Amino acid sequence: MYDHNQTLVPESFLALYARHGRPLLERKEMEARYESAELLAEQIAAVVANIPADDADAQREAMCAVEAGLLADSLQGREAEAAWVVARVAEICGWARPD
């Protein structure tokens, strides 16, 4: 049954918590994690958005620092989710995806 309050979680995030096409988390937990990760990415993007669009080295450096900070703090032990947040920040800022 369709729930009009259901959050649309992108495939890229769903893939973090799936094995052989089957989800590893309950839907509510998946939605909560996605919403937290998206909010975190938006907040980080607002901070790093002042890096010039033509300074790829500074962008790369910022993304490395962001990922290191996430892994040392809020997403410790959840490397795939931290990498998703970093990729989402790059997407929001219009930067190239980090390696």
Steps between C-alpha positions, in 0.01 A plus 500: 500500500625845412574734788486865392740586783762257377838657427642435154845358571728514193636175358856610577417507871285185495796314350705570812269281707405222260644160420394306192222752440350461847498778759694445821306764697135558575344773284462750787866461601612532138295819461636642826860430402446648155334814637789548746761445229326739260471770767864455591603528133295818457655656809853410393435627147392836644835525681726396210303678226729802520788301348549631146340290226827494303722385789486120470791455742325696775178308435682166524674611819169609652332170411787301653474707818123454510525124459773472763289704741190289438690177555657630818170623640139453395539220245779305664474138388264590214751570224257445212255751646779755553608454137137552391481826699824624342374412151170675574684813618693505172175457308330785689799728438524402133850358544653187353433188705792415728697183431 
